[in-house]
Amino acid sequence: VQLQASGGGLVQPGGSLRLSCAASGSISSINAMGWYRQAPGKERDMVASMTSGGRVNYADSVKGRVTISRANAKNTVELNMYNLTPEDNAIYYCNAKVGRTWNSYWGQGTQVTVSS
């Protein structure tokens, strides 16, 4: 499975941003897709995820400000983020859980910077 992330960039506080992740390869073996983020000096934490069955999960820190959804194709997920604050500054990574053992596959990171 290969993951191609897009989106990210610089946004002002209170602004919105959309990240997109497209999977290719053995997409039928994907159990879930989602987004993680890693701020400088911190661990990589889950932001939002969606199973192939449509069940979603959000980190407490982003609930109410983030939505994860499938795009036109089932192999693409989008993360829409609203009311961004500097605390959302991080590198965002697309993730897929694959196969019987739910192995993690990672896309390249994309920087999100919230600054005036």
Secondary structure per residue as TSV (DSSP state, phi and psi in degrees):
chain	resnum	aa	ss	phi	psi
A	1	V	-	360.0	132.3
A	2	Q	E	-118.1	142.3
A	3	L	E	-121.9	129.8
A	4	Q	E	-117.9	113.2
A	5	A	E	-97.0	149.7
A	6	S	E	-147.3	164.2
A	7	G	E	102.0	-160.5
A	8	G	-	83.4	-179.0
A	9	G	E	129.2	-159.7
A	10	L	E	-101.0	132.5
A	11	V	E	-141.7	149.3
A	12	Q	-	-78.4	154.6
A	13	P	T	-54.0	136.6
A	14	G	T	88.1	-7.0
A	15	G	-	-83.2	-178.5
A	16	S	-	-125.8	158.9
A	17	L	E	-153.7	150.6
A	18	R	E	-125.0	132.4
A	19	L	E	-112.1	144.8
A	20	S	E	-130.6	145.8
A	21	C	E	-137.3	122.2
A	22	A	E	-110.5	129.6
A	23	A	E	-100.4	146.7
A	24	S	E	-140.3	167.8
A	25	G	S	96.0	-135.0
A	26	S	S	-82.1	65.8
A	27	I	G	-69.1	-21.1
A	28	S	G	-68.4	-16.1
A	29	S	G	-94.2	3.4
A	30	I	E	-80.5	125.3
A	31	N	E	-92.9	-31.0
A	32	A	E	-159.6	153.8
A	33	M	E	-132.8	152.3
A	34	G	E	-170.3	-170.4
A	35	W	E	-128.8	138.7
A	36	Y	E	-120.1	164.3
A	37	R	E	-143.0	153.0
A	38	Q	E	-137.5	116.1
A	39	A	-	-88.4	158.3
A	40	P	T	-55.4	129.2
A	41	G	T	77.4	5.4
A	42	K	S	-120.9	166.7
A	43	E	-	-77.2	162.9
A	44	R	E	-81.0	123.3
A	45	D	E	-121.2	149.7
A	46	M	E	-69.4	136.6
A	47	V	E	-102.5	-52.0
A	48	A	E	-159.8	149.7
A	49	S	E	-146.0	158.0
A	50	M	E	-141.6	128.5
A	51	T	E	-79.8	167.8
A	52	S	T	-63.4	-22.1
A	53	G	T	-85.4	-4.0
A	54	G	-	98.4	2.0
A	55	R	-	-75.8	132.1
A	56	V	E	-113.8	154.6
A	57	N	E	-143.3	136.0
A	58	Y	E	-125.4	146.2
A	59	A	-	-68.2	146.8
A	60	D	T	-58.7	-33.0
A	61	S	T	-69.7	-14.7
A	62	V	T	-121.2	-2.6
A	63	K	T	-56.2	133.4
A	64	G	T	88.4	-11.8
A	65	R	T	-119.2	-5.8
A	66	V	E	-135.8	140.7
A	67	T	E	-131.6	139.5
A	68	I	E	-112.7	139.4
A	69	S	E	-154.0	163.1
A	70	R	E	-86.2	144.9
A	71	A	-	-89.2	-161.9
A	72	N	S	-55.1	-39.9
A	73	A	S	-102.0	146.4
A	74	K	T	-66.4	-15.4
A	75	N	T	-90.4	10.4
A	76	T	E	-125.8	131.7
A	77	V	E	-121.8	146.8
A	78	E	E	-119.3	145.5
A	79	L	E	-119.6	113.0
A	80	N	E	-100.6	125.3
A	81	M	E	-118.2	135.4
A	82	Y	-	-125.2	160.5
A	83	N	S	48.0	51.2
A	84	L	-	-69.9	146.1
A	85	T	-	-126.1	166.1
A	86	P	G	-57.4	-22.4
A	87	E	G	-68.6	-12.8
A	88	D	G	-88.0	-2.4
A	89	N	-	-60.3	124.6
A	90	A	E	-178.4	169.1
A	91	I	E	-90.5	128.0
A	92	Y	E	-102.6	132.6
A	93	Y	E	-119.6	133.5
A	94	C	E	-80.8	143.2
A	95	N	E	-135.5	145.2
A	96	A	E	-130.2	138.0
A	97	K	E	-100.5	123.0
A	98	V	E	-126.2	139.4
A	99	G	T	78.1	-176.6
A	100	R	T	-62.2	-32.8
A	101	T	T	-97.0	7.1
A	102	W	T	52.9	47.2
A	103	N	E	-64.0	146.4
A	104	S	E	-91.4	133.1
A	105	Y	E	-117.9	143.7
A	106	W	E	-122.1	142.5
A	107	G	-	-91.4	176.9
A	108	Q	-	-72.0	150.9
A	109	G	-	-75.3	153.5
A	110	T	E	-131.4	132.3
A	111	Q	E	-80.7	133.3
A	112	V	E	-117.5	122.2
A	113	T	E	-123.1	123.2
A	114	V	E	-109.4	111.7
A	115	S	-	-159.4	147.6
A	116	S	-	-92.0	360.0
